[in-house]
Amino acid sequence: MILYIMRHGEAQPKSTAKADDERSLSEIGRINVVNTFESMKSFGKRVDLVLCSPFTRAKQTAEIACQMLTPLKNARPVVEETLEPSRTPYEFYGFLSKYRPILDMAPTANVLVVSHQPFVSSLISDLLGVEDARISMPTSALAGVQVEALPPSRGTGKLILLIPPSERKSM
């Protein structure tokens, strides 16, 4: 199974009157998310399940992924609290284990996880078995980590794809 781990697209500035969890994607954020998913498609990548944090910018990023990458026309992301910025990989693994029966039947399944810093860096570090790594994941960046079992265990992942955020600011 491949876990695609993505940091949401650029959000509206924190100076907006909204609470942090309600900040939407900026226009540049939307464009860069689309560009990242276009890059994924150019590599022939698809996803079977999209999981995201309940924060607005992560849900919007995940909805774009559902439109562009899933084989199902009306796919919807699964919103999951264990993908909030302050959560740990182990909390997420507990949630992910609920999908084990389904994903075990499809060992080539691909799961997209859309979350925030510092969670995405912690998750990638844990999967790769790198302690105290300072993995920089800018907005719209995506990493693909191959795992052999669910829930994954520390250090059993293999980095197979890394897509930096697009420098293009328009389509």
C-alpha positions in Angstrom: 0.0 0.0 0.0 1.1 3.5 -0.7 0.4 6.3 1.7 0.5 9.7 -0.1 1.0 12.3 2.6 0.3 15.9 1.7 0.3 19.2 3.4 -2.8 21.2 2.5 -2.5 24.1 0.0 -1.7 27.6 1.0 -4.4 29.1 3.1 -5.8 32.6 3.6 -3.6 34.7 5.9 -3.9 34.2 9.6 -4.8 37.9 9.8 -8.3 37.1 8.5 -11.0 37.3 11.1 -11.6 33.6 10.9 -10.4 31.0 13.4 -7.4 29.0 12.3 -9.4 25.9 11.6 -11.8 27.8 9.3 -9.2 29.4 7.0 -9.8 28.5 3.4 -7.4 27.9 0.6 -6.1 31.0 -1.1 -6.3 31.2 -4.9 -2.6 30.5 -5.2 -3.2 27.6 -2.8 -5.9 26.1 -5.0 -3.7 26.5 -8.1 -0.7 24.8 -6.5 -2.8 21.9 -5.2 -4.2 21.3 -8.7 -0.6 21.5 -10.0 0.6 18.9 -7.4 -2.2 16.6 -8.4 -1.5 17.1 -12.1 2.1 16.0 -11.4 0.8 12.9 -9.6 -1.4 12.1 -12.6 1.5 12.5 -14.9 3.3 9.8 -13.0 0.3 7.6 -13.4 -0.7 7.8 -9.7 -4.3 7.4 -8.5 -5.8 7.1 -5.0 -8.5 4.8 -3.7 -9.2 6.5 -0.4 -8.8 10.2 0.6 -8.5 11.1 4.3 -8.2 14.6 5.7 -8.1 16.8 8.7 -11.4 18.6 9.7 -9.7 22.0 9.1 -11.3 23.8 6.1 -8.1 24.1 4.0 -7.4 20.4 4.4 -11.0 19.4 3.4 -10.8 21.7 0.3 -7.5 20.2 -0.7 -8.9 16.7 -0.3 -12.0 17.5 -2.3 -9.8 18.6 -5.2 -8.0 15.3 -4.9 -11.3 13.4 -5.0 -12.2 15.2 -8.2 -8.8 14.7 -9.9 -7.4 11.4 -8.6 -10.0 8.9 -7.6 -11.6 6.4 -9.9 -15.1 7.2 -8.5 -16.8 10.3 -9.8 -18.6 11.3 -6.6 -15.9 10.2 -4.1 -15.8 12.2 -0.9 -12.9 12.6 1.5 -13.2 10.9 4.9 -12.7 13.6 7.6 -10.7 12.4 10.5 -9.7 14.2 13.7 -6.5 12.2 14.2 -5.1 14.2 11.2 -5.3 17.5 13.1 -1.9 19.3 13.4 -1.2 18.4 17.0 -2.0 14.7 16.8 0.6 11.9 16.7 1.2 9.2 14.0 0.2 6.5 16.5 -3.3 8.0 17.0 -3.6 8.0 13.2 -2.4 4.4 12.9 -5.2 3.4 15.3 -7.8 5.1 13.1 -6.2 3.6 9.9 -6.4 0.1 11.3 -10.2 0.3 11.0 -9.6 0.1 7.2 -7.4 -2.9 7.5 -10.0 -5.5 6.3 -10.8 -3.4 3.2 -7.2 -2.4 2.4 -5.9 -6.0 3.0 -8.2 -7.1 0.2 -6.5 -4.6 -2.1 -2.8 -4.7 -1.3 -2.1 -2.2 -4.1 -4.4 0.3 -2.5 -3.3 4.0 -2.4 -4.4 6.3 0.4 -4.0 10.0 0.3 -3.7 11.7 3.7 -4.1 15.5 3.7 -3.0 17.2 6.9 -0.8 20.0 8.4 2.5 20.7 9.9 3.9 19.4 12.3 1.8 16.2 11.8 2.9 15.5 8.2 6.6 15.7 9.1 6.1 13.5 12.1 4.2 10.9 10.1 6.8 10.7 7.4 9.6 10.6 9.9 8.0 7.8 11.8 7.2 5.7 8.7 10.8 6.1 7.5 12.3 5.5 11.0 14.2 8.8 11.2 14.3 10.2 14.7 14.1 13.9 15.2 14.1 14.5 11.5 13.3 18.1 10.4 11.4 17.2 7.2 10.2 20.4 5.6 6.8 20.0 3.9 5.8 23.3 2.4 2.1 23.8 1.5 1.0 21.6 -1.5 4.1 19.3 -1.1 3.4 15.5 -1.3 5.4 12.4 -0.3 4.6 8.9 -1.3 5.6 6.2 1.3 5.2 2.5 0.6 4.2 0.5 3.6 3.8 -3.3 3.8 1.2 -3.7 6.6 -1.6 -1.9 8.5 -1.2 -0.4 10.8 2.3 0.5 9.6 5.1 0.2 12.1 7.9 2.6 12.8 10.7 2.5 10.2 9.0 0.1 7.8 8.1 2.7 5.1 10.0 3.4 1.9 10.0 6.8 0.3 9.0 6.3 -3.4 7.7 9.7 -4.5 8.3 13.4 -3.5 6.6 16.2 -5.3 7.6 19.7 -4.1 5.0 22.5 -4.4 4.7 24.0 -7.8 6.4 27.3 -8.4 3.7 28.2 -11.0 1.3 30.9 -9.7 -1.3 30.6 -12.4 -2.8 28.1 -14.7 
